[in-house]
Amino acid sequence: HEQLLKMMEERMMDVEQKLRLVKRLLQDKVNQLKEQLSKNTKADAMVKDLYVENAQLLKALELTEQRQKSAERRNYLLEEKIANLNRIVKNLASPSFSP
């Protein structure tokens, strides 16, 4: 009976030791997951910030493109006016009357 009791104590000690090891491993894993969660949270915040910044940049790009098209239209109209003025000046400068 005493030998059986001793064997049971040894098994209990072995199980307790294994449980402590498992507990340490689980705690390490919990710490690792907490660290990963913290990193993921920071990365998520950065992604959100980049998303907002990207939206702002797209709006700015769209506005810039509209301004460029408007400037190109004005430039085209000015070139047309210059060409018309050059024709008028050429016509005025050419001898249109005969002596």
KAVEN-V573559 format. One record per pair of residues at least 24 apart in sequence whose ideal C-beta (glycine too) atoms are under 7 Angstrom apart, sorted by the first residue. I is the first residue (numbers start at 0). GAP is how many residues later the second one is. D is the distance in whole Angstrom. If there is no record, write none. Layout:
{{I | GAP | D} {I | GAP | D}}
This chain:
none
